[in-house]
Amino acid sequence: MPDTDLLILGAGASGLLCALTAARLGRRVVVVDHGREPGAKVKIAGGGRANVTNTSVGPENYLSENPRFCASALARFGTAEAVDLVRSCGLALEEREAGRLFLREPGAELVAALVRACTSLGVSFLLGREVRSACREGAGFRVETSAGAARAGRLAVALGGPAWAACGATDAGYALAKDFGLTIVAPRPGLVPFSMPKGWEFAALTGISLPVRIGCGRAVFSDQLLFTHRGLSGPAALQISSYWRPGQEIAVDLLPGQDLEAELAAVTRGGLKVKNLLAGLLPARLPALLLGPEACELPVAGLGAARRREVAARIHAWRIVPAGTLGLARAEVTLGGVDTRAVSSRTMEASGVPGLFFCGEVLDVAGWLGGYNLHWAFASGAAAGSAP
Ligand SMILES: Cc1cc2nc3c(=O)[nH]c(=O)nc-3n(C[C@H](O)[C@H](O)[C@H](O)COP(=O)(O)OP(=O)(O)OC[C@H]3O[C@@H](n4cnc5c(N)ncnc54)[C@H](O)[C@@H]3O)c2cc1C
């Protein structure tokens, strides 16, 4: 006899939305998490005020081996639904650059409101319980936890991915999926800072940030780039890191939207040096590191066409090969996960295992920076929770 209709493993953003949606449909729901409190990642997301969604959300904002998989859930739970969710919790949003919608209040308030809404509909939370394994039992499921077994007619795996383990993230969802015969797209860090070789000279610019256009392969983003003592961070580096593979080159335009070659050519007389012209355009010390001190001292008016092209290329197409990334421990998202080719895009149910659902980051769907990952957690959680 199952203890409940739906047992949800994981009380993160996707588990909470799955619980709320199913409870609204009258289902008896129990949520298990090894954390002492639900929603650990929502609380730290966006520096404490989570970037919960974006004014524009579509499959093009996600990475997956199965790129159209997320379309159905996103079509049913778009920006308007995410905004309604936040407002229904009595919270407000503010729009920042690139359509990013951030909470005005701390993320902890969103978590508290979602938990209240769930509990008022009868959802039970079993916290501080580690999920160890799960198997079929009769027509339902049996889950072993660190505090005994739990049974349910349906099981939703919302255990997230292993990125940022400091807040309780594990790969337990993958182990469970494999036990039920699903395959895993190899996990790797996404939205993660780059590390550069020891002694990298640009480390002298630590703390300096500037707008850039950054590209790797066919992916291109325009955003802020931050120099750190380890390498490169900031939104531009995080975005492109999701597309980067070890050994690949990254191209950075440090003066996006400008034509430095034309600006150099426009100086036809006088003693203005390259470093003086660039001083108004780039952070101090960056031109010397990019061009070398000698080139910086040259008078602009005396540069030939070839030299102008060379100087402009160094700045518009700065090429770097990162040594690596800071890894899953500092990644905001896990790329890869449960292979969605064996999961229904409408209900999130595993094709070969009726009653078994997956939602959120545990699936092989990872979003860009900009509210897309929490949005996916909400959208896929709502899809799983409303499955007929
Ligand atoms: C620092 C940081 C900042 C971020 N900022 C943003 C942002 O501003 N906007 C955005 O869209 N995204 C952001 N993200 C990403 C986003 O938070 C996640 O993609 C999203 O929360 C995933 O939700 P989820 O429910 O799928 O998984 P999770 O939130 O990871 O939930 C999984 C739950 O499962 C539990 N669990 C794991 N293993 C076990 C186990 N063995 N037994 C029991 N319980 C277990 C965990 O405790 C956790 O509560 C950020 C991530 C990080 C790390």
The ligand as an ORCA input file, in Angstrom:
! r2SCAN-3c Opt
* xyz 0 1
  C      25.686     30.020     -6.960
  C      24.521     29.753     -7.881
  C      23.766     30.809     -8.365
  C      22.712     30.568     -9.248
  N      21.963     31.613     -9.678
  C      20.926     31.383    -10.524
  C      20.070     32.454    -10.931
  O      20.170     33.594    -10.447
  N      19.097     32.169    -11.848
  C      18.900     30.906    -12.352
  O      18.025     30.702    -13.190
  N      19.661     29.871    -11.934
  C      20.641     30.070    -11.023
  N      21.387     29.008    -10.576
  C      21.037     27.644    -11.041
  C      19.746     27.155    -10.339
  O      19.814     27.492     -8.959
  C      19.550     25.642    -10.484
  O      19.652     25.260    -11.831
  C      18.187     25.213     -9.952
  O      18.037     25.618     -8.615
  C      18.029     23.695    -10.056
  O      16.840     23.330     -9.401
  P      16.531     21.789     -9.155
  O      15.309     21.748     -8.308
  O      16.527     21.032    -10.409
  O      17.788     21.253     -8.329
  P      18.317     21.710     -6.894
  O      17.908     23.069     -6.565
  O      19.759     21.371     -6.883
  O      17.514     20.743     -5.893
  C      17.898     19.406     -5.675
  C      17.575     19.054     -4.239
  O      17.910     17.668     -4.044
  C      18.530     17.521     -2.797
  N      19.360     16.324     -2.828
  C      20.438     16.077     -3.617
  N      20.914     14.843     -3.365
  C      20.117     14.289     -2.411
  C      20.072     13.029     -1.760
  N      20.939     12.050     -2.026
  N      19.098     12.807     -0.840
  C      18.183     13.777     -0.545
  N      18.167     14.973     -1.127
  C      19.134     15.222     -2.073
  C      19.310     18.810     -2.577
  O      19.494     19.059     -1.197
  C      18.402     19.856     -3.259
  O      17.539     20.464     -2.319
  C      22.424     29.226     -9.663
  C      23.181     28.169     -9.162
  C      24.209     28.421     -8.271
  C      24.999     27.251     -7.740
*
